[in-house]
Amino acid sequence: MRCRLLCLFLVILMSTVLFGCNKNNKNKSEKTSSDTSVSSETEAQSNTGSKKSVTSKKTTTTTTTTTTGTREYNPTDVNLNNLSGYSFTMQGFEKVTSIQDFYDYLDELQNVIANSDFNMSFSYENMETGSAISYNDTRRFATCSTIKTPFVASLLKSGIDLSEKVTKTVNWSGDNGLAAQAKTGTEFTARKLIKYTIQRSDNTAYYNLVKHFGYKQFNSDLYSIGANFSLGDSWIFTYCTSADMLKCYKEIYKYGEQTDRGRWLTGLLTNTDVNRQIGKTLGSKYKVSQKYGSDYSERQYHDCAIVYADSPFVLCIFTNQYPETDQSDKVFKEISNIIDRINNVIYIN
């Protein structure tokens, strides 16, 4: 009997131990599972928090790649009334993408003017916004060959027949161009003389175009755009300001955008014999239609250019310098580089 009771006690004791261990193991397993779940949730929350933190650090300032590199793109209002101390005038700048760059470029431009020991004038205008900068633009200079392009544009607009024959009747004194080398009485097509005039800056070709077609229509065209200069019998080269010449090249830009003849003309201007100034400086980045002018006896050296940047602009620079030297080219390169950078920070909506 005692033996049976002892056996029964042992069975109950073993069952209690075994079931108790299973229960403890189960609780331990549930706890471990629960801890693992909490740990995962905590890690997930931590990761989520980290992502939110990164997102919160992002700014609304973006960057844009331009011809002068990457810059902040943060349109800022410009108050031209607060800008003083510059010898040039400005208008039409409402917003720029980097106000600090804008100020820096204006300072650079002022330094170029201050360091120039010769008379100079320039006029710049953006063709989309009307933003403009000009310096000494009421001073008159000899137009030299910059006038040839507006004159040819007037002929093309008037509808002349490009195959019309033009008889050579005059030579420009001292000229040794292709038209000058031809005998008096030689016939050229108007198209050929125009190409000589624009691409080779041939004075005799230009002279014979003026003699054959006259200048009254050209003078009328100048009057219509508010340019205050004209041609006459004894002056096929005249005097004008950079501001007036800018008006002419703005019209040439429009003409080139609207008509086949205009595109032909601006195309000729991209392939000229002399290209040392604005076109030489910016031509690796953009299409540039340009016409230089020079006069050794009067020490005149000029360039007018249509620059087909992302936002196109026109720039005319007139100087009193001995022409066509590395030294006299320098100011054209400096100004056109700075104007290009200013043009690139104009905010285009």
C-alpha positions in Angstrom: 0.0 0.0 0.0 2.8 2.3 0.9 4.5 1.4 -2.3 1.4 2.3 -4.3 1.1 5.7 -2.6 4.8 6.4 -3.1 4.5 5.5 -6.8 1.4 7.8 -7.2 3.2 10.6 -5.5 6.2 10.3 -7.8 4.0 10.3 -10.9 2.2 13.5 -9.7 5.5 15.1 -8.9 7.0 14.4 -12.3 3.9 15.6 -14.1 4.1 18.9 -12.2 7.7 19.3 -13.0 7.3 18.5 -16.7 4.2 20.6 -17.3 5.7 23.4 -15.3 8.8 23.4 -17.5 6.7 23.5 -20.6 4.7 26.4 -19.3 7.9 28.3 -18.4 9.4 27.5 -21.7 6.2 28.7 -23.5 6.2 31.9 -21.5 9.9 32.4 -22.2 9.3 31.8 -25.9 6.3 34.2 -26.0 8.5 36.8 -24.2 11.3 36.3 -26.6 8.9 36.6 -29.6 7.4 39.7 -28.0 10.8 41.2 -27.4 11.8 40.5 -31.0 8.6 42.1 -32.3 9.1 45.2 -30.2 12.7 45.5 -31.2 11.8 45.3 -34.9 9.1 47.9 -34.5 11.5 50.1 -32.6 14.1 49.7 -35.5 11.4 50.5 -38.0 10.3 53.6 -36.1 14.0 54.6 -35.8 14.5 54.1 -39.6 11.3 56.0 -40.3 12.4 58.8 -38.1 15.8 58.9 -39.8 14.2 59.2 -43.2 12.0 62.0 -42.0 15.0 63.8 -40.6 16.8 63.6 -44.0 13.7 64.8 -45.8 13.3 67.7 -43.4 16.9 68.9 -44.2 16.1 69.3 -47.9 15.7 72.9 -49.1 13.6 74.4 -51.9 16.7 75.8 -53.5 17.6 73.9 -56.7 20.5 74.2 -59.1 20.7 74.8 -62.8 23.5 74.2 -65.1 24.4 77.2 -67.3 27.2 78.1 -69.7 29.1 79.5 -66.8 28.7 76.5 -64.5 26.2 75.4 -61.8 24.6 78.1 -59.8 21.8 78.4 -57.3 18.5 79.0 -58.9 16.7 81.3 -56.5 14.8 84.1 -58.3 15.3 87.4 -56.4 13.8 90.8 -57.1 16.2 93.5 -58.3 15.8 97.1 -57.1 17.8 99.1 -59.6 17.1 102.2 -57.6 19.4 100.8 -54.8 22.3 100.3 -57.2 24.6 103.3 -57.4 28.3 104.0 -58.2 28.2 102.5 -61.7 29.0 104.6 -64.7 26.6 102.5 -66.9 22.8 102.5 -66.8 20.5 99.6 -66.5 16.8 98.9 -67.1 14.4 96.0 -67.2 16.1 93.7 -64.6 13.2 92.5 -62.5 14.5 89.2 -61.1 17.8 87.4 -61.3 18.6 83.8 -60.3 21.6 84.7 -58.2 21.6 88.2 -56.7 25.2 87.9 -55.5 26.5 86.8 -58.9 24.6 89.7 -60.5 26.3 92.2 -58.2 29.7 90.6 -58.8 29.3 90.8 -62.6 28.3 94.5 -62.4 31.4 95.2 -60.4 33.5 93.4 -63.0 31.9 95.4 -65.7 32.7 98.6 -63.9 36.3 97.6 -63.4 36.7 97.0 -67.2 35.3 100.5 -67.9 37.5 102.1 -65.2 40.6 100.4 -66.5 40.1 101.4 -70.1 42.2 104.4 -71.2 40.3 105.1 -74.5 36.8 106.3 -75.4 34.3 103.5 -75.4 30.6 102.9 -75.7 28.4 99.8 -75.5 24.8 98.9 -75.6 23.3 95.5 -74.7 19.7 94.2 -74.7 18.1 90.9 -74.0 15.6 90.0 -76.7 13.1 88.2 -74.4 13.0 90.4 -71.4 14.2 93.8 -72.6 16.8 93.9 -69.9 19.4 96.4 -71.0 22.7 97.9 -70.0 24.4 100.8 -71.7 27.5 102.9 -71.2 28.3 106.2 -72.9 25.6 105.5 -75.4 25.1 109.1 -76.5 28.6 109.5 -77.8 28.9 109.3 -81.6 31.5 107.2 -83.3 32.2 106.5 -87.0 30.1 103.6 -87.9 32.8 102.0 -90.1 31.6 98.7 -91.5 29.0 98.0 -88.8 26.6 100.0 -91.0 26.8 97.5 -93.9 24.5 95.0 -92.3 21.6 97.3 -91.6 21.9 98.7 -95.1 21.8 95.2 -96.6 18.8 94.3 -94.4 16.9 97.3 -95.7 17.6 96.1 -99.3 16.4 92.6 -98.6 13.3 93.9 -96.8 12.5 96.1 -99.8 12.2 93.0 -102.0 15.1 93.6 -104.4 15.7 90.8 -106.9 18.9 89.1 -105.8 19.6 88.0 -109.3 19.5 91.6 -110.6 22.7 92.7 -112.3 24.6 95.6 -110.8 27.3 97.2 -112.9 30.4 98.3 -111.1 30.8 102.0 -111.6 33.0 103.1 -108.6 35.9 102.0 -106.5 36.3 102.8 -102.9 39.6 104.6 -102.4 42.4 102.4 -101.1 40.3 99.2 -101.3 41.8 96.0 -102.6 38.8 93.7 -102.2 37.4 91.4 -104.8 35.0 94.0 -106.2 37.7 96.6 -106.3 40.0 94.2 -108.3 37.3 93.8 -111.0 37.3 96.1 -113.9 34.9 99.1 -114.1 31.8 97.9 -116.0 31.9 94.4 -114.6 28.5 93.1 -113.7 27.7 91.4 -110.4 24.5 90.0 -109.2 23.0 91.8 -106.1 23.4 88.5 -104.3 27.2 88.4 -105.0 27.7 92.0 -103.9 25.8 91.4 -100.7 27.9 88.4 -99.9 31.1 90.3 -100.5 29.7 93.2 -98.4 28.8 91.1 -95.4 31.3 88.2 -95.4 34.4 90.0 -96.7 33.5 93.5 -95.6 34.2 94.7 -99.1 33.9 98.5 -99.3 33.7 98.6 -103.1 30.9 96.0 -103.1 29.0 98.1 -100.5 29.7 101.3 -102.4 28.2 99.9 -105.6 25.1 98.6 -103.8 24.5 102.1 -102.4 25.1 103.7 -105.9 22.8 101.3 -107.6 19.9 101.0 -105.2 20.2 104.3 -103.4 19.8 105.1 -99.7 16.4 106.7 -99.3 14.6 103.5 -98.3 17.4 102.9 -95.8 17.0 106.3 -94.2 13.3 105.8 -94.0 13.8 102.5 -92.2 16.2 104.2 -89.8 13.6 106.9 -89.0 10.9 104.2 -88.5 12.8 102.5 -85.7 13.9 105.8 -84.1 17.6 105.6 -85.1 19.0 109.2 -85.3 21.4 108.9 -88.2 21.3 108.6 -92.0 23.3 108.2 -95.2 23.9 110.8 -98.0 25.6 111.3 -101.3 29.0 112.1 -99.8 28.8 109.8 -96.8 28.0 106.1 -97.2 29.8 105.7 -93.9 28.5 108.0 -91.2 28.5 108.6 -87.4 26.1 107.2 -84.8 25.8 106.0 -81.2 25.9 102.5 -80.0 22.3 102.9 -78.8 21.2 103.7 -82.4 23.2 100.9 -83.9 21.7 98.5 -81.3 18.2 99.4 -82.6 19.3 98.3 -86.1 20.7 95.0 -85.0 17.6 94.3 -82.9 15.6 94.6 -86.1 18.0 92.3 -87.9 17.5 89.7 -85.2 13.7 90.0 -85.6 14.0 89.8 -89.4 16.2 86.7 -89.1 13.6 85.0 -86.9 10.7 85.8 -89.3 11.9 85.4 -92.9 14.0 83.2 -95.2 15.9 86.3 -96.4 16.6 87.3 -92.8 17.9 83.9 -92.0 20.2 84.0 -95.0 21.5 87.4 -93.8 22.2 86.2 -90.2 23.7 83.1 -91.6 26.2 85.2 -93.7 27.1 87.0 -90.4 28.2 83.8 -88.8 30.9 83.2 -91.4 32.8 86.5 -91.9 36.5 87.0 -92.8 37.2 89.0 -89.7 35.9 87.5 -86.4 38.2 88.6 -83.6 35.9 90.1 -81.0 32.4 89.1 -79.7 32.0 86.2 -82.0 35.5 84.9 -81.3 34.8 85.1 -77.6 31.3 83.5 -77.5 31.2 81.5 -80.7 32.3 78.2 -79.0 29.1 78.3 -76.9 26.5 79.9 -79.2 25.7 80.8 -82.7 26.9 84.4 -83.1 26.0 86.7 -86.0 28.5 89.6 -86.0 29.9 92.4 -88.0 33.0 94.3 -87.1 34.1 97.7 -88.2 37.5 99.4 -88.2 39.2 102.6 -89.4 43.0 102.9 -88.9 43.2 106.6 -89.7 40.5 107.5 -87.2 41.4 104.8 -84.7 38.0 103.3 -84.6 37.3 99.6 -83.8 33.8 98.2 -83.3 31.7 95.1 -83.2 28.0 94.4 -83.3 26.7 91.0 -82.6 23.5 89.0 -82.3 24.2 86.2 -79.7 21.9 83.2 -79.9 22.2 82.2 -76.2 19.5 80.3 -74.4 18.0 83.8 -74.0 19.3 85.7 -77.1 20.8 89.2 -76.8 22.3 91.9 -79.0 25.5 93.7 -78.0 27.2 96.6 -79.8 30.6 97.9 -78.7 32.3 101.0 -80.1 35.8 102.0 -79.2 38.5 104.6 -80.1 41.5 102.2 -80.5 44.0 101.2 -83.1 42.1 98.3 -84.6 42.7 94.6 -85.0 45.4 93.9 -82.5 45.4 91.5 -79.6 45.4 94.5 -77.2 42.5 96.2 -78.9 40.5 92.9 -79.0 40.9 92.5 -75.2 38.1 94.9 -74.1 35.6 93.2 -76.5 36.4 89.8 -75.0 36.1 91.1 -71.4 32.8 92.9 -72.0 31.2 90.1 -74.0 32.1 87.5 -71.4 30.7 89.6 -68.5 27.5 90.5 -70.5 27.0 86.8 -71.2 27.2 86.0 -67.5 24.8 88.8 -66.6 22.5 87.5 -69.4 22.6 84.0 -67.9 21.3 85.1 -64.4 18.3 87.0 -65.8 15.2 85.2 -64.5 13.1 84.0 -67.4 9.6 83.1 -66.2 
